[in-house]
Amino acid sequence: MKFGIVVFPGSNCDRDMEHALKNDLKQEVVMLWHKDSDISMFDKEDCLVLPGGFSYGDYLRCGALARFSPMMESVIKHAERGGKVLGVCNGFQILCESGLLPGALLMNDHQKFICKNVFIKNDNRASAINKNIDSTRLMIPVAHGEGRYYADAKTLQELEANQQVIFRYCDKEGQIGNENPNGSTNHIAGICNFGRNVFGMMPHPERATSSALGNTDGLYIFQSLMAN
């Protein structure tokens, strides 16, 4: 699988993502500038990645301006033809702003930026990104001020019924309901679209792929995505 990482002005996790994919997972990576639009080098089986950061300085709303970059039109077309798209943190926000994923990311319920390791748990095994992950909890870092997932009751009902929730926040023992770093509705840490080819998550798996950092739990997420 080939990965394309979209770089926006204000992206600050693009090189982290590149290092994780290229050095730790030995994958081919192409960096894509937001003002470009050519993705002819990618097939349907390849994955485009929207990394974390503060695209356009988070002016207006997180991800609201990035949604209109020329490259995003190509990302949307890639997703519409069944290609894989992964958005992490700010990338998740951009996916929601662009309509590729439902709902929105609101300010954390405690009104503070949070940066620490949290625990998440695979909610089901219905999507490529979590199909190969068992029910063991994963320790993955978060770093966001607006990561509280919200959707209206109808959307939440559809997400639950269609098994589109891919990860939920949990405690160290893997219990859901005790730990929620941002007040996210239903403890949601990540979702996918109805077609199961677009994935968004607030935790940063690319920051948990190196034994030098004492955490490789993020490898399970990328390896599952690559295998399915």
Buried (B, 14 or more C-beta within 10 A) or exposed (E): BBBBBBBBBBBBBBBBBBBBBBEBBEBEBBEBEBEEBEBEEBEEEBBBBBBBBBBBEBEEBBBBBBBEBEBBEBBBEBBEEEBBBBBBBBBBBBBBBBEBBBBBBBBBEEEEEBEEBBBBBBBBBBBBBBBBBEEEBBBBBBBBBBBBBBBEEEBBEBBEEBBBBBBBBBBEEBEBEEBBBBBBBBBBBBBBBEEBBBBBBBBBBBBBBBEEEEBBBBBBBBBBBBEB
